Amino acid sequence: MSFYGLIWRLLPGPTALKVVEAAVLVLAVVAVLFVWVFPAVAPFMPFNDTTVGQ
């Protein structure tokens, strides 16, 4: 059993409503990542540690 299949079965309503609900869930996850997770992790990432020009 896949995780996505489980989510699809748990969403209420007909197929069209499930598509809208799934899209809202994806957008909510993306928003949480961009608002809280990525800013919290950014200081620990090595992308801004440059050694050229110092």
N, C-alpha and C positions, 0 to 999 in steps of 0.2 A: 504494500500500500504506500503510495507516495504522499508526501506532505501536501502537495498542491491539490491532489485529488481529495484529501481530507478537508481542506479549506473549501473546495468547491462544493462538497456535499453539505458542509455546515452552513453555508450561506443560504438564507431563506429566499423564496420567491422563484419566479420563472427565469429562464435562461437570460433574457435581456436584463433583468434586474440584477442577476448574479454578475454579469459583465460589468455593470456600473459599480456594484459594490466592490468587486475585485479591483477595479481601477482606482476607486477611492482608497482602498487599503494600500495599494502600491504607492500612491501619492503621499499617503500619511507616513509610510515607512521612509520614503525619500526625504520628506520634510524633516522628520526626526533626525535622520542621518546628517543633513546639511545644517540644521540648527544647533544640535547638541553634540552629536558623536564626533563629526569631523573637526569642529573647533577644539574639542577636548583632546583629540589625538594629535593635532597639528604640531604642538610644541615638541613632541617626541619623534617626529619624522625628520630624516636627515636631508631633506631636499633643499633646505636653506643654508646648510653648512658648506659654504663654498671655500675653496682654498686658493683660488686664482684672484690676483689683484689685491692682496692684503699686505 
